[in-house]
Amino acid sequence: MASRAVGVKGARRPEVRLPPLVPYGGGELEPDGDYDGLQFSDVDFVGQDGGGARFMDCALTGCAVDETRLHRARVLDSVLTGIRGVGTDLGSATLRDVELVDARLGGVQVHGAVLERVVVRGGKIDYLNLREARLRDVVFEGCVLVEPDFGGARLERVEFVDCVLKRADFSGVSLVDVDLRRAAEVDIARGVDRLSGAVISPTQLLDLAGVFAAEMGVRVVGLGE
């Protein structure tokens, strides 16, 4: 682990510089809609269908996205702040050069999506579904992820910084330069055998010793027990 840590490559963070934005004029999202240079403030997108839509150079602040369908949407060079909702569908979406700040989400579907140069900062996301997704240059910073599912995903240059991972599923993942050393908490429910390509700290190794032992079928029993 020590030798691997020396050569670990850090994630490239997005550099989002938004142009002067135009306030969103209202109305429901449109499938395959094109949204460019818009400011969405406290907009209610609950239950709407924006599948295949493109958001470029946009700011979404305080928007509600419960059961919002954004399947195959493209979110580019944008900042999303205070987004909240349950059951949002971002399956097979593309997020590139995006900052997601202080989100409050539950059961969000991001399976099969592509995330590149994305920062998830603050907030809490429950039951994040990233199965079969591709993450490159992604940073989870100061956020809480409860039972995130990375099953079958590919993570390259991904960092967890002051981030809490609870009951994470890494089953079938492929990891390249994934840095867990600065995570506040790492709790892995499944897939500890797939951590090749990740870097952890000595303290985390001790914390995960029981999980590693269980994976190897080793019983840990004290003397006299």
N, C-alpha and C positions, 0 to 999 in steps of 0.2 A: 504494500500500500504506500509506503514512504517513497519508494522510487517512482511510482506512478504519479504521485502527487506533484513531484518536481516538474513533470512535463505536461500537466493538465492544461488544456487550452480553455481560456475564459470565454464567456459568451459575449458576442457583440451586441451592445444595447441599441435600441432604436434612437434615432435623433429626429424627433418629430418637431417640425417648425410649421405651425399652422398659418395659413394666410389669413387676411381679414375675412371673417365669416359672415354669411347672410343668415338671419334667423329663418328657421324652418317655417314654411307657410301653413302647416297643418295638413289634415287629411290622413288617410290610412296609407300604410306602406303598400307598395305595389310589387308583385313578383317581377323579377328582372328589372326593377327600377334602377335609376342612375342618380345618385345623390353625391354632389360635388361641392365642397366648400361651404357646408351648412352647419349651423349651430342648432342642435336639438336640446332644448332645455325643459326638463320635467314633462316630457311627452309620454303619453300613455299608449304603448304599443301592445297592450295585452291582447292575446289571441289573434294578432294580425299576421298576414302572410307576406313576408319579404323575401321569399325563396329566390336565390339567384341574383339578388340585388347587389349593387356595388356602392360602397361608401368610401369616398376618397377625400382626404383633407377635411375631415369632419370632426366635430366635438359633440359627444353625447353626454349630457350631464343630468343626473337624477331621473333617468328614464325608467319606466316600468316595462319589463319584457317577459311577464308571465305567459307561458305557453306561446310565445312569439316564434313563428317559423322563419328561420333564416338559413335554411338548408342550402348549401352551396353558395352562400353569400360571400362577397369579398369585402374585407375591411382593410383599407390601405392608408397608411400615413395618418392615423386618426388617434384621438384620445377619448377614452370612455371613462367617465368619473361617476361614482355613486350609482352605477347600474344595479337594479334590483329585480329579482323575479325567480320563479320556479318553473322548471320544465321547458326552458328555452332550448330551441333546436338549432344548433350550429353545426350539425353533421355535415361532413365533407366541405366545410367552409375554408376560406383562406384568410388568415390574419397575418399581415406583413407590416412591419414598422408600426406597431400598435402599443399604446400604454393603456392598461386596464387598472384603474385606481379605485380602491375602497369599494369593490363590488360586494354585493350581498346576494348570492345566487345559490339555488338548490336544484339538484337533479338536472344540471345543464348538460346537454348532449353535444359533445365536440368530437365524436367518434369519426375517424377517417379524415379529420381536418389536417390542414397544414399551417403550422405556426412558425413564423420566421422573424427574428428580431422583435420579440414581444416581451414586455415587462408586465407582470402581474404584481401590483404593489398594494399591500394592505388589504383589508376586507376579509371576508370568509366565504368559502365555496364548499357546500356540502354535496357529496356524491357526484363529483366531477367525472364525466365519462369521456376519457381520452383514448379509448380502445382503438388500436390500429392507426392512431394519429402519427404525424411526423412533426417533431419539434426540433428546431435548429436555432441556436442563439436565443434561448428563452430563459428569463430570470423570474423566479418566484421569490418575492421579497416582502418580508414582514406580513405575510398573509397566513391564514389558517385553512388548510385543505383537509376536510373530513372525509375519509374513505374514498380518496381519489382512485380511479381505475385507469392504470396505464397499460392494461393488458394488450400485448402484441404491438405496442407502439415502438417507434424508434426515436430515441432522444440523443441529440448530438450537441455538445457545448450547452448544457443546461445547468443552471446554478440554482441552489436553494439557499437563500440568505435570510437569516432570522425568520425562517418559515417553519410552521408547525405542520408536520405530516402525521395524520392519525389513521391507522389501519389502511395503509396504502397497499394497493395490489400492483405488483410488478411482474405478474405472470407473463412469460413469453416476450418480455421486452428486449430490445437491443439498445445497449448503452455505449456511448462514445464520449469521453470527456464530460462526464456528469459529476458535478461537485456537490456533495452533501455535507461537507465539513462545517459549514457555517449555519446549517439548519438549527433552529432552536430545539426541535424535537423530531426524531425519526422513528416512527412506529410502523413496521412492515408486517402486514397480515399474511401476504402471499408473495411468492416470487423472490425470496431472498437468495435463491440459487442463481438468479439472473443478474446479480449485481456486478458481474465482471464488466469492467469499463467504467465503473463508478469509483469515486474517491471518498473515503470516510475518515473521520478523525479517530485517534486512539480511544477517546472517551466513548464515541459512538460504537466502536468495536466492542467495548465492554458491555455497553447497553444492549447490544444485539447478540451477545454471546449465547443467550438461551435460545434465540430464534435459530442461529446457526447450528447449535447442537441438535435441536429438534429436527432440522432439515437433514442432518447427517445421521439421524437415528441414535444419537448419543444420549444416554441417560445421565443426568447430573444428580448424584445422590451424596449427601454428606456422610462422613464417618459416623457410625453408630445409628444410622437411620435404617 
